[in-house]
Amino acid sequence: FWILLLTFILGVSNNSSAHFLTLITEDFYKSKQGQTKIEILFTHPIERGPHMAFEIMESALICGEEKHSLKFEKKELKSLKGVKGNSYTGVFSIKKPSLCFFYVKQEPYFEPSEGKYIQQTAKAIFSFYGLEEGWDKPLGLPVEIIPYVKPFALYEGNTFVGRVLVNGKPAANVEVEVEFLNLSGVKPPHEGFVPQVVKTDEEGYFIYTFPFPGIWGFSAITEKGVYKGKDGKEYPLEQDGVFWLKVYPKPRTK
């Protein structure tokens, strides 16, 4: 009985810490005219689910001085492991060379296994038609990961350098969870890989080397005050800053 109970507790703890507000798109570097489609899930990327229910609180596409509001189509997803989920899909077109930031902030949700509310803000950076300047600019999000290497030109084996800002200031000793969008059903060696974790230094920097190509996400986990729940009680509030990018296959010689 105690072994089963411990296994359940560990499983719940692991699953709750591996939630990622996930941004899925074909590529973040666009060299041809056309529409860009982005899908938003709240899921466990490595475990390929379950996809969970969430609501969008705020979102925007920022290109230079222009800020665009996007419309999303909400889709209910089939229940998996007793969990009902949904996704949001948006489409936008950029017709001139631009460097654009996309972000989406979810409504805080209650995590029963941890007795607290959690809110994630996910961000990605798009380059359209060759314009690349400004990718290290902060947006002023509550918790934000700033890239210190060009985020849309990374090969497998390259090392990513990021900096975590909380309310615009570097955040030391913050845990950053690392996961990839597991489209091919890769099985990690053991549960300790779900997720991998790195920590920021005294100036808020962290590094990670990509072992293989794919869509990769980083989630900086912070505790920020309290949140009043629907029952009128105050609960601890965790706010996470998530950053997504694409890693390309290493060029192969003939």
Rosetta silent file (secondary structure, phi, psi, omega in degrees, C-alpha in Angstrom):
SEQUENCE: FWILLLTFILGVSNNSSAHFLTLITEDFYKSKQGQTKIEILFTHPIERGPHMAFEIMESALICGEEKHSLKFEKKELKSLKGVKGNSYTGVFSIKKPSLCFFYVKQEPYFEPSEGKYIQQTAKAIFSFYGLEEGWDKPLGLPVEIIPYVKPFALYEGNTFVGRVLVNGKPAANVEVEVEFLNLSGVKPPHEGFVPQVVKTDEEGYFIYTFPFPGIWGFSAITEKGVYKGKDGKEYPLEQDGVFWLKVYPKPRTK
SCORE:     score description
SCORE:     0.000 S_00000001
   1 L     0.000  -47.690 -177.088    0.000    0.000    0.000 S_00000001
   2 H   -66.555  -35.789  177.022    2.712    2.496    0.993 S_00000001
   3 H   -64.017  -43.863  179.126    4.740    1.745   -2.143 S_00000001
   4 H   -63.859  -41.625 -179.782    1.669    2.338   -4.305 S_00000001
   5 H   -63.622  -43.921  179.365    0.856    5.556   -2.426 S_00000001
   6 H   -63.611  -40.904  178.473    4.424    6.862   -2.827 S_00000001
   7 H   -61.140  -42.491  178.772    4.382    6.000   -6.526 S_00000001
   8 H   -62.613  -45.829 -178.853    1.125    7.937   -6.962 S_00000001
   9 H   -61.942  -45.654  179.473    2.454   10.980   -5.092 S_00000001
  10 H   -63.033  -39.025  179.430    5.673   11.020   -7.103 S_00000001
  11 H   -65.238  -42.871  178.092    3.727   10.646  -10.326 S_00000001
  12 H   -63.703  -43.776 -179.341    1.408   13.535   -9.483 S_00000001
  13 H   -62.194  -42.766 -178.973    4.349   15.725   -8.446 S_00000001
  14 H   -64.403  -44.785 -178.155    6.239   14.921  -11.619 S_00000001
  15 H   -65.070  -40.697 -176.631    3.253   15.603  -13.872 S_00000001
  16 H   -67.515  -32.143 -178.029    2.362   18.884  -12.192 S_00000001
  17 H   -81.717   -9.554 -176.464    5.907   20.221  -12.541 S_00000001
  18 L  -104.007   13.553  175.468    6.062   19.294  -16.226 S_00000001
  19 L   -66.103  133.625  175.288    3.159   21.455  -17.430 S_00000001
  20 E  -134.014  128.926  167.891    4.192   23.616  -20.396 S_00000001
  21 E   -76.240  107.364 -163.798    2.174   26.259  -22.207 S_00000001
  22 E  -105.260  131.287  177.600    3.308   25.002  -25.602 S_00000001
  23 E  -108.081  120.006 -176.926    3.621   26.946  -28.872 S_00000001
  24 E  -116.971  124.487  175.966    3.654   24.799  -32.008 S_00000001
  25 L  -149.854  164.523 -177.070    4.473   26.172  -35.454 S_00000001
  26 L   -65.997  -43.651 -179.439    6.281   24.957  -38.560 S_00000001
  27 L  -161.996  154.376  177.522    9.217   27.355  -38.163 S_00000001
  28 L   -99.884   -1.249  177.464   10.125   30.603  -36.434 S_00000001
  29 E  -119.614  112.071 -173.595   12.207   31.825  -39.403 S_00000001
  30 E  -109.676  119.191 -179.923   10.071   32.704  -42.416 S_00000001
  31 L  -109.052   -9.222 -179.440   11.721   33.350  -45.769 S_00000001
  32 L  -121.665  148.255  177.032    8.639   32.958  -48.019 S_00000001
  33 L   -64.295  147.442  177.966    5.368   34.871  -48.155 S_00000001
  34 L   149.495  178.488 -178.952    2.354   33.124  -46.716 S_00000001
  35 E   -82.225  148.575  174.363    0.333   32.543  -43.599 S_00000001
  36 E  -111.626  124.903  179.768    1.837   31.522  -40.288 S_00000001
  37 E  -106.191  134.611  177.041   -0.163   29.089  -38.194 S_00000001
  38 E  -131.815  132.895  179.135    0.434   28.701  -34.479 S_00000001
  39 E  -112.876  140.153 -177.732   -1.207   26.172  -32.158 S_00000001
  40 E  -119.765  125.265  176.874   -1.279   26.571  -28.389 S_00000001
  41 E  -127.026  153.207  168.789   -1.554   23.631  -26.008 S_00000001
  42 E  -113.155  105.556 -164.584   -1.234   23.254  -22.268 S_00000001
  43 E  -153.391 -177.673  170.946    0.395   19.868  -22.064 S_00000001
  44 L  -106.975   98.065 -170.117    3.322   17.643  -21.101 S_00000001
  45 L   -59.465  -44.252 -178.238    5.470   17.928  -24.270 S_00000001
  46 L   -69.110  -40.192 -176.363    7.824   14.980  -23.669 S_00000001
  47 L   -82.227   -3.678  177.668    5.055   12.673  -22.474 S_00000001
  48 L    62.683   34.125  177.758    2.797   13.707  -25.391 S_00000001
  49 L   128.407  179.728    3.020   -0.042   14.561  -23.035 S_00000001
  50 L   -73.769  152.818  173.515   -2.418   14.664  -21.466 S_00000001
  51 L   -83.535  131.972 -172.775   -3.497   17.993  -22.986 S_00000001
  52 L  -108.955  162.940  179.704   -5.233   20.071  -20.315 S_00000001
  53 L   -78.513  141.141  175.942   -7.940   22.720  -20.322 S_00000001
  54 L  -158.559  163.408  177.922   -6.886   26.369  -20.125 S_00000001
  55 L  -122.746  144.635  176.850   -8.072   29.851  -21.022 S_00000001
  56 E   -85.242  125.150  178.497   -6.136   32.646  -22.718 S_00000001
  57 E   -91.492  -38.214 -175.497   -5.964   35.775  -20.578 S_00000001
  58 E  -159.906  144.398  175.486   -3.837   37.917  -22.913 S_00000001
  59 E  -157.177  159.275  178.547   -1.899   37.559  -26.162 S_00000001
  60 E  -166.929  156.120  170.368   -0.252   39.712  -28.810 S_00000001
  61 E  -116.736  117.113 -175.038    2.053   39.737  -31.817 S_00000001
  62 E  -111.785  116.493 -179.450    4.524   42.633  -31.553 S_00000001
  63 E  -121.983  101.235 -175.738    6.428   43.653  -34.695 S_00000001
  64 L    64.279 -124.709  178.936    8.565   46.727  -34.102 S_00000001
  65 L   -89.477   -2.597 -177.859    6.228   49.480  -32.934 S_00000001
  66 E   -95.178  134.504  177.534    3.133   47.614  -34.141 S_00000001
  67 E  -121.288  119.731 -175.902    1.100   45.438  -31.773 S_00000001
  68 E  -108.153  136.435  171.528   -1.435   43.075  -33.314 S_00000001
  69 L   -91.439  136.202 -177.212   -4.288   41.317  -31.554 S_00000001
  70 L  -110.948  148.562  175.294   -4.906   37.805  -32.813 S_00000001
  71 L  -101.830  137.418 -177.810   -8.083   35.771  -32.993 S_00000001
  72 E  -120.715  146.000  173.187   -7.926   32.121  -31.986 S_00000001
  73 E   -97.821  122.021 -179.345  -10.138   29.159  -32.713 S_00000001
  74 E   -90.419  135.887 -178.557  -10.740   27.068  -29.627 S_00000001
  75 E  -130.538  128.022  175.253  -10.992   23.313  -30.048 S_00000001
  76 E   -77.374  137.761 -178.511  -12.055   20.772  -27.443 S_00000001
  77 E  -108.441  156.043 -179.935   -9.773   17.738  -27.297 S_00000001
  78 E   -64.627  145.832  179.757  -10.589   14.161  -26.419 S_00000001
  79 E   -69.214  136.746  177.570  -10.214   13.189  -22.801 S_00000001
  80 E  -132.788  127.694 -178.407   -7.008   11.314  -21.954 S_00000001
  81 L    56.430   34.153  178.559   -6.374    9.688  -18.569 S_00000001
  82 L    77.417    8.931 -178.174   -9.557   11.350  -17.332 S_00000001
  83 E  -109.646  125.496  176.455   -8.292   14.830  -18.266 S_00000001
  84 E   -93.243  133.759 -176.924  -10.292   17.048  -20.629 S_00000001
  85 E  -129.507  177.827  175.857   -8.261   19.470  -22.686 S_00000001
  86 E  -152.491  167.031  176.183   -8.459   22.112  -25.394 S_00000001
  87 E  -136.060  164.303  174.019   -6.242   23.918  -27.855 S_00000001
  88 E  -127.676  137.827  178.820   -6.199   27.305  -29.569 S_00000001
  89 E  -127.296  131.396  178.046   -5.153   27.904  -33.164 S_00000001
  90 E  -129.284  152.849  179.201   -4.363   31.261  -34.749 S_00000001
  91 E  -130.912  135.180  177.179   -3.251   32.358  -38.212 S_00000001
  92 E  -143.760  157.939 -179.756   -1.494   35.589  -39.152 S_00000001
  93 E  -127.294  130.079  174.891    0.281   37.076  -42.180 S_00000001
  94 L  -115.136  122.486 -170.926    3.280   39.424  -42.159 S_00000001
  95 L  -102.094   -5.475  179.922    3.911   41.019  -45.551 S_00000001
  96 L  -131.881  158.824  178.758    7.122   42.984  -44.928 S_00000001
  97 L   -53.624  126.728 -174.267   10.494   42.172  -43.329 S_00000001
  98 E  -152.076  151.171  167.679    9.859   42.084  -39.587 S_00000001
  99 E  -112.198  117.058 -170.978   11.171   40.791  -36.284 S_00000001
 100 E  -123.587  140.915  173.780    8.132   39.775  -34.247 S_00000001
 101 E  -106.655  129.754  173.185    7.506   38.644  -30.692 S_00000001
 102 E  -114.033  132.626  174.283    4.509   36.451  -29.966 S_00000001
 103 E  -139.912  155.041  176.690    3.349   35.865  -26.415 S_00000001
 104 E  -143.160  132.978  179.668    0.335   34.341  -24.725 S_00000001
 105 E  -114.319  129.708 -179.709   -0.588   34.480  -21.041 S_00000001
 106 E   -90.737  156.998  170.528   -2.990   31.933  -19.572 S_00000001
 107 L   -64.860  140.226  177.162   -5.558   32.465  -16.852 S_00000001
 108 L   -56.683  140.719  178.549   -4.176   31.202  -13.504 S_00000001
 109 E  -124.351  153.434 -177.994   -5.225   27.620  -12.826 S_00000001
 110 E   -91.576  128.591  177.537   -5.392   25.705   -9.557 S_00000001
 111 E  -105.244  100.495 -174.470   -3.031   22.755   -9.131 S_00000001
 112 L   -59.308  -37.223 -175.633   -4.592   20.530   -6.413 S_00000001
 113 L   -66.199  -20.978 -179.298   -1.473   18.376   -5.930 S_00000001
 114 L  -113.986   -6.397  177.474    0.529   21.473   -4.931 S_00000001
 115 L    63.807   37.453 -178.719   -2.223   23.546   -3.315 S_00000001
 116 E  -151.337  165.669  173.380   -1.448   26.648   -5.379 S_00000001
 117 E   -94.292  146.274  179.589   -2.349   28.602   -8.501 S_00000001
 118 E  -129.799  137.602  176.441   -0.012   28.593  -11.492 S_00000001
 119 E  -134.077  128.495  178.703    0.124   31.028  -14.407 S_00000001
 120 E  -115.287  144.658  172.163    2.398   30.670  -17.412 S_00000001
 121 E  -122.323  116.777 -177.212    3.331   33.195  -20.094 S_00000001
 122 E  -102.726  144.170 -175.835    4.814   31.632  -23.234 S_00000001
 123 E  -137.539  147.654  171.886    6.883   33.550  -25.792 S_00000001
 124 E  -144.405  157.281 -178.204    8.451   32.911  -29.194 S_00000001
 125 E  -120.241  129.178 -179.558   10.393   35.095  -31.629 S_00000001
 126 E  -113.107  137.705  170.526    9.743   35.134  -35.390 S_00000001
 127 E  -111.389  126.523 -179.953   11.980   36.504  -38.125 S_00000001
 128 E  -113.650  121.054  169.714   10.223   37.379  -41.394 S_00000001
 129 L    59.772   38.333  169.735   12.066   37.765  -44.704 S_00000001
 130 L    95.820  -10.858  178.384   15.548   38.342  -43.318 S_00000001
 131 L   -79.431  124.305 -172.671   15.008   40.993  -40.658 S_00000001
 132 L  -126.811  -11.437 -173.194   16.812   39.814  -37.509 S_00000001
 133 L   -69.045  136.983  172.054   17.687   42.850  -35.376 S_00000001
 134 L    99.664   11.565 -175.751   16.299   43.121  -31.856 S_00000001
 135 L   -69.736  -13.343  178.950   15.731   39.491  -30.849 S_00000001
 136 L   -98.293   16.301 -179.585   17.237   40.109  -27.368 S_00000001
 137 L   -79.682  129.090  174.958   14.734   42.848  -26.503 S_00000001
 138 L   -76.378  150.890  179.191   12.646   42.234  -23.346 S_00000001
 139 L   -98.739  -11.655 -177.055    8.872   42.683  -23.526 S_00000001
 140 L    83.374   26.186  177.323    8.331   43.453  -19.849 S_00000001
 141 L   -73.147  159.145 -177.454    6.429   40.246  -19.103 S_00000001
 142 L   -55.402  -46.312  173.529    6.073   39.200  -15.420 S_00000001
 143 E  -131.768  127.420 -169.989    8.595   36.366  -15.903 S_00000001
 144 E  -144.124  138.527  174.152   10.578   36.356  -19.130 S_00000001
 145 E  -101.998  122.721  178.941   13.454   34.450  -20.727 S_00000001
 146 E  -101.846  123.821  177.895   15.759   36.613  -22.850 S_00000001
 147 E   -75.862  142.810  175.566   17.897   34.763  -25.427 S_00000001
 148 L  -116.673   12.918  164.621   21.591   35.627  -25.618 S_00000001
 149 L  -132.509  152.518 -177.892   22.168   33.636  -28.805 S_00000001
 150 L   -58.677  116.155 -167.405   20.181   34.139  -32.005 S_00000001
 151 L   -77.779  -12.057 -179.470   17.138   31.951  -31.248 S_00000001
 152 L  -111.023   23.578  177.290   16.122   31.079  -34.816 S_00000001
 153 L  -144.317   63.866 -176.923   19.561   29.853  -36.010 S_00000001
 154 E  -122.763  129.372  173.011   20.488   26.933  -33.771 S_00000001
 155 E   -93.703  158.455  168.483   21.874   23.535  -34.780 S_00000001
 156 L   -58.502  138.434 -175.618   21.743   20.398  -32.679 S_00000001
 157 L    94.220  -16.483  175.072   24.842   20.497  -30.509 S_00000001
 158 L   -72.987  154.478  178.680   24.705   24.294  -30.151 S_00000001
 159 E  -103.760  128.353  177.761   24.553   25.776  -26.663 S_00000001
 160 E   -92.904  136.739  174.912   21.707   28.094  -25.737 S_00000001
 161 E  -119.348  124.251  179.289   22.302   30.966  -23.327 S_00000001
 162 E  -129.894  164.008  177.695   19.280   32.591  -21.717 S_00000001
 163 E  -133.753  130.997 -179.412   18.602   35.069  -18.937 S_00000001
 164 E   -94.385  125.986  174.895   15.592   35.020  -16.637 S_00000001
 165 E  -113.737  134.211  174.038   14.016   38.351  -15.741 S_00000001
 166 E  -119.370  117.412 -173.506   11.362   38.741  -13.033 S_00000001
 167 L    53.828   37.475  175.457    9.626   42.115  -13.182 S_00000001
 168 L    83.920   -1.120 -177.365   12.449   43.251  -15.454 S_00000001
 169 E  -115.331  144.180  179.053   15.263   42.305  -13.069 S_00000001
 170 E   -57.475  137.216 -175.864   17.713   39.361  -13.333 S_00000001
 171 L  -113.195  117.119 -178.749   16.574   36.427  -11.189 S_00000001
 172 L   -86.775  151.199  171.866   19.216   34.310   -9.428 S_00000001
 173 L    57.951   35.977  177.939   18.900   30.634   -8.458 S_00000001
 174 L   -95.577  134.398  175.262   15.733   30.058  -10.515 S_00000001
 175 E   -77.190  133.445  177.498   14.950   26.558  -11.760 S_00000001
 176 E  -119.674  114.280  178.207   14.449   26.361  -15.527 S_00000001
 177 E   -81.946  144.606 -176.736   12.706   23.237  -16.807 S_00000001
 178 E  -126.768  124.518  175.602   13.698   21.976  -20.263 S_00000001
 179 E  -141.087  162.547  174.831   11.523   19.842  -22.539 S_00000001
 180 E  -122.324  154.474  178.005   11.141   19.093  -26.234 S_00000001
 181 L   -76.180  108.426 -170.588    8.008   18.526  -28.288 S_00000001
 182 L   -85.929   81.435 -176.729    8.047   14.753  -28.586 S_00000001
 183 L   -80.494  -22.246 -174.355    6.513   14.212  -32.027 S_00000001
 184 L  -105.934    5.281  177.179    8.168   10.846  -32.706 S_00000001
 185 L    76.849   30.760  177.400    7.499    9.075  -29.420 S_00000001
 186 L   -62.980  137.652  179.527   11.058    9.181  -28.058 S_00000001
 187 L  -106.338  116.732  177.464   11.291    7.459  -24.667 S_00000001
 188 L   -61.502  155.157 -179.278   13.598    9.123  -22.099 S_00000001
 189 L   -58.604  -37.105  176.448   16.000    6.791  -20.215 S_00000001
 190 L  -160.450  174.887 -172.147   14.119    7.353  -16.928 S_00000001
 191 H   -66.786  -17.939  178.904   11.629    9.737  -15.267 S_00000001
 192 H   -64.545  -16.741  178.458   14.389   12.072  -14.089 S_00000001
 193 H   -82.924   -4.432 -173.966   14.564   13.412  -17.647 S_00000001
 194 L  -118.236   90.576   -3.560   10.962   14.658  -17.434 S_00000001
 195 L   -95.316  172.814  164.612   11.804   17.461  -17.269 S_00000001
 196 E   -76.575  155.931 -175.990   15.499   18.235  -17.335 S_00000001
 197 E  -137.421  133.407  169.107   16.396   21.169  -15.072 S_00000001
 198 E  -123.601  164.169 -178.980   19.076   23.870  -15.113 S_00000001
 199 E  -125.883  151.387  179.315   19.432   26.807  -12.702 S_00000001
 200 L   -80.083  152.950  176.335   20.271   30.460  -13.179 S_00000001
 201 L   -86.549 -166.260 -175.978   23.459   31.979  -11.765 S_00000001
 202 L   -62.813  -24.466 -178.803   23.757   35.164   -9.687 S_00000001
 203 L  -101.896    8.591  176.905   23.021   37.316  -12.750 S_00000001
 204 L    88.015    5.504 -177.837   20.070   35.264  -13.975 S_00000001
 205 E   -86.944  149.760  170.197   21.905   33.427  -16.793 S_00000001
 206 E  -143.455  160.349  179.164   21.542   29.741  -17.666 S_00000001
 207 E  -133.721  153.337  177.042   22.923   27.518  -20.441 S_00000001
 208 E  -155.650  135.135  178.412   21.765   24.357  -22.167 S_00000001
 209 E  -103.801  126.859 -176.240   23.234   22.318  -25.047 S_00000001
 210 L   -78.735  123.153 -179.521   20.728   20.730  -27.461 S_00000001
 211 L   -80.583  -23.362 -178.764   21.389   17.005  -28.034 S_00000001
 212 L  -156.334  163.969 -177.380   19.116   16.684  -31.077 S_00000001
 213 L   -73.172  166.014  177.630   16.891   18.801  -33.349 S_00000001
 214 E   143.638 -172.001  174.681   13.259   19.678  -32.723 S_00000001
 215 E   -93.717  120.013 -174.503   11.011   22.210  -31.018 S_00000001
 216 E  -116.824  145.093  179.509   12.435   22.973  -27.553 S_00000001
 217 E  -129.406  144.673  175.270   10.939   24.818  -24.593 S_00000001
 218 E  -121.051  136.668  179.949   12.346   26.404  -21.428 S_00000001
 219 E  -130.158  113.066  178.316   10.170   27.253  -18.426 S_00000001
 220 E   -86.938  122.632 -172.613   11.488   29.489  -15.622 S_00000001
 221 E  -101.095  121.808  179.454    9.638   28.690  -12.386 S_00000001
 222 E  -134.847  151.320  174.931    9.073   31.462   -9.826 S_00000001
 223 E  -101.108  124.960 -174.030    6.923   31.963   -6.736 S_00000001
 224 E  -135.933   84.331  170.436    5.151   35.350   -6.779 S_00000001
 225 E    72.365 -145.923 -174.672    2.849   36.260   -3.943 S_00000001
 226 E  -130.168  162.524  179.258   -0.723   35.059   -3.555 S_00000001
 227 E  -139.018  133.298  179.381   -3.846   34.652   -5.690 S_00000001
 228 E   -83.185  119.716 -178.276   -7.463   34.726   -4.518 S_00000001
 229 L   -80.060  179.325 -179.012   -9.269   31.618   -5.681 S_00000001
 230 L   -65.360  -22.638  179.551  -12.889   31.147   -6.618 S_00000001
 231 L   -85.486    3.052  178.813  -13.607   30.099   -3.026 S_00000001
 232 L    85.948   -7.033  179.665  -12.418   33.498   -1.776 S_00000001
 233 L   -86.674  154.685  176.730   -9.318   32.036   -0.105 S_00000001
 234 E   -94.490  136.002 -179.035   -5.765   33.165   -0.870 S_00000001
 235 E  -127.304  155.628  173.425   -3.338   30.635   -2.308 S_00000001
 236 E   -59.464  146.507  179.699    0.358   30.788   -3.275 S_00000001
 237 E  -118.852  123.162  172.258    0.885   31.903   -6.883 S_00000001
 238 E  -100.647  128.853  174.971    3.548   30.436   -9.143 S_00000001
 239 E  -118.992  128.002 -175.740    4.353   32.445  -12.287 S_00000001
 240 E  -118.259  141.022  173.770    6.398   30.831  -15.040 S_00000001
 241 E  -107.794  120.608 -174.762    8.052   32.318  -18.110 S_00000001
 242 E  -112.274  139.705 -179.956    8.186   29.913  -21.069 S_00000001
 243 E  -133.237  130.721 -177.754   10.276   30.316  -24.225 S_00000001
 244 E  -117.259  145.391  177.609   10.032   28.203  -27.391 S_00000001
 245 E  -153.995  169.531  178.151   12.438   27.826  -30.324 S_00000001
 246 E  -111.119  136.395  175.699   13.389   25.443  -33.116 S_00000001
 247 E  -110.891  128.846 -174.687   16.672   23.520  -33.299 S_00000001
 248 E   -92.461  152.659  174.646   17.801   22.408  -36.770 S_00000001
 249 L   -61.975  145.199  177.511   19.543   19.162  -37.749 S_00000001
 250 L   -66.226  134.112  178.837   23.301   19.421  -38.019 S_00000001
 251 L   -59.060  137.062 -179.092   24.391   19.708  -41.687 S_00000001
 252 L  -108.400  136.706  175.570   25.685   16.407  -43.039 S_00000001
 253 L   -80.658  154.244 -179.806   28.494   16.039  -45.558 S_00000001
 254 L   -72.143    0.000    0.000   27.978   13.764  -48.534 S_00000001
